[in-house]
């Protein structure tokens, strides 16, 4: 039996979380979610950074406002992340995802 890697888990989580939030907010998995609505589900704001709600840095990476953007990111994470994970290991891939994605999420919230 083949082990399911970190890239596959992160991809699956991203797709499930983003589509679920889109459905809960809009009643449709395909509609764009307003960024302000993502806050209720773990999205991050500058105030969250100031109050050190750092758990939101990881959770916010699973949330996307635009579903086409999310699906493209998920596909790239699945394909490229799987190759990278095979070369460097799951723990290093998770660390790269957390740091690089966290920095991008923090910059995007400014």
C-alpha positions as CSV (number, residue, x, y, z in Angstrom):
1,X,0.0,0.0,0.0
2,X,1.4,3.4,-1.0
3,X,1.7,6.1,1.6
4,X,-0.3,9.3,1.0
5,X,2.2,12.2,1.1
6,X,2.1,15.7,2.4
7,X,1.6,17.2,-1.0
8,X,-1.5,15.1,-1.6
9,X,-2.9,15.9,1.9
10,X,-2.3,19.6,1.5
11,X,-3.9,19.6,-2.0
12,X,-7.0,17.7,-0.7
13,X,-7.3,20.0,2.3
14,X,-7.1,23.1,0.2
15,X,-9.7,21.9,-2.3
16,X,-12.1,20.6,0.4
17,X,-11.8,23.7,2.7
18,X,-12.0,26.3,-0.1
19,X,-15.0,24.6,-1.8
20,X,-16.8,24.1,1.6
21,X,-16.3,27.7,2.6
22,X,-17.5,28.9,-0.9
23,X,-20.6,26.8,-0.4
24,X,-21.3,28.0,3.1
25,X,-20.8,31.7,2.1
26,X,-22.5,31.7,-1.3
27,X,-24.5,28.5,-1.6
28,X,-22.3,27.5,-4.6
29,X,-18.9,26.0,-4.8
30,X,-18.0,28.0,-7.8
31,X,-18.7,31.6,-6.8
32,X,-16.0,34.0,-5.6
33,X,-15.9,34.5,-1.9
34,X,-15.3,38.0,-0.7
35,X,-12.0,38.3,1.3
36,X,-13.8,39.8,4.2
37,X,-16.0,36.7,4.4
38,X,-12.9,34.5,4.7
39,X,-12.1,36.0,8.1
40,X,-14.9,34.0,9.8
41,X,-13.3,30.8,8.5
42,X,-9.7,31.5,9.4
43,X,-8.7,34.2,7.0
44,X,-6.1,36.7,8.2
45,X,-6.0,40.4,8.6
46,X,-3.3,42.9,9.8
47,X,-5.1,43.0,13.2
48,X,-4.8,39.2,13.5
49,X,-1.0,39.6,12.9
50,X,-0.8,42.3,15.6
51,X,-2.7,40.2,18.1
52,X,-0.4,37.2,17.3
53,X,-3.2,34.9,16.0
54,X,-0.5,33.0,14.2
55,X,-2.6,29.9,13.7
56,X,-4.4,31.9,11.0
57,X,-1.2,32.0,8.9
58,X,-1.5,28.2,8.2
59,X,-5.3,28.1,8.0
60,X,-5.5,31.0,5.6
61,X,-3.4,29.1,3.1
62,X,-6.2,26.6,2.7
63,X,-8.7,29.4,1.9
64,X,-9.1,31.0,-1.5
65,X,-11.5,33.7,-2.7
66,X,-11.5,32.6,-6.3
67,X,-12.1,28.9,-7.0
68,X,-10.3,28.8,-10.4
69,X,-7.2,30.2,-8.7
70,X,-7.5,27.6,-5.9
71,X,-7.9,24.8,-8.4
72,X,-4.8,25.9,-10.3
73,X,-2.8,26.2,-7.0
74,X,-4.0,22.8,-5.9
75,X,-3.0,21.2,-9.2
76,X,0.5,22.8,-9.0
77,X,0.8,21.7,-5.4
78,X,-0.2,18.2,-6.3
79,X,2.1,17.8,-9.3
80,X,5.2,19.9,-8.3
81,X,4.8,19.3,-4.6
82,X,4.7,15.6,-5.1
83,X,8.0,15.7,-7.1
84,X,9.6,18.0,-4.5
85,X,8.4,15.8,-1.6
86,X,10.0,12.8,-3.2
87,X,13.3,14.6,-3.4
88,X,13.4,16.4,0.0
89,X,10.9,14.6,2.1
90,X,7.5,15.4,3.7
91,X,8.7,17.4,6.6
92,X,10.8,19.7,4.5
93,X,7.9,20.1,2.1
94,X,5.5,21.0,4.9
95,X,8.1,23.5,6.2
96,X,8.4,25.2,2.8
97,X,4.6,25.3,2.4
98,X,4.2,26.9,5.8
99,X,7.0,29.5,5.5
100,X,6.6,30.4,1.8
101,X,2.8,30.3,1.9
102,X,2.8,32.1,5.2
103,X,4.9,34.9,3.9
104,X,2.7,35.2,0.8
105,X,-0.4,35.2,2.9
106,X,0.9,37.9,5.2
107,X,1.9,40.1,2.3
108,X,-1.5,39.6,0.7
109,X,-3.2,40.7,3.9
110,X,-1.4,44.1,3.9
